[in-house]
């Protein structure tokens, strides 16, 4: 039996979801808001307010990336990082952000569309389809991580991620 603490699967997944959200927000903001200039985060006001809303989105995205990165780095430093769960969390965070943006921001709240002056159906299907594909990938990676944990625990002791020490609470 090893003296190393078991990987913390739950925190690895949660912190990676935060990184995934920040990463997809960064891709959206850089590609669609800045490079293509198809929309701003808030398009229902002046162009200046649209730019300010993009800046606020960028600030929140950076906070998510930095906080999630530091939390994952801390798990790695303490040898508690569960890498298979990190990949699952990143995919789930990216897909969750993308689907939330596509359904809530674009359709429900209508604070912006993907593009203007075009038939939106193809854009909406692509946007939300990509989100669903990322979520499906994330779920598949969760299943793979669970299988890895079961295989690993049968060789090396009890299930991983279930033993949080007092310093982790």
Number of C-alpha atoms within 10 A of each C-alpha: 6 7 5 9 14 20 24 22 22 17 21 28 25 21 25 29 29 25 31 28 25 28 21 20 24 20 13 20 22 15 13 17 19 14 10 11 12 14 21 26 25 20 18 12 9 9 13 11 15 19 18 14 16 21 15 13 20 19 14 16 23 17 15 22 23 15 16 22 16 14 20 24 16 13 18 16 10 12 14 22 24 23 18 19 29 27 21 28 29 28 29 31 29 27 27 21 22 25 21 15 24 24 15 13 18 17 14 11 10 14 17 20 20 19 16 10 5 9 9 13 9 9 15 18 12 13 17 18 16 16 24 18 14 22 24 16 17 25 16 14 21 21 15 15 20 17 12 15 22 16 12 14 14 11 9 13 12 15 17 22 18 12 13 14 8 6 5 8 5
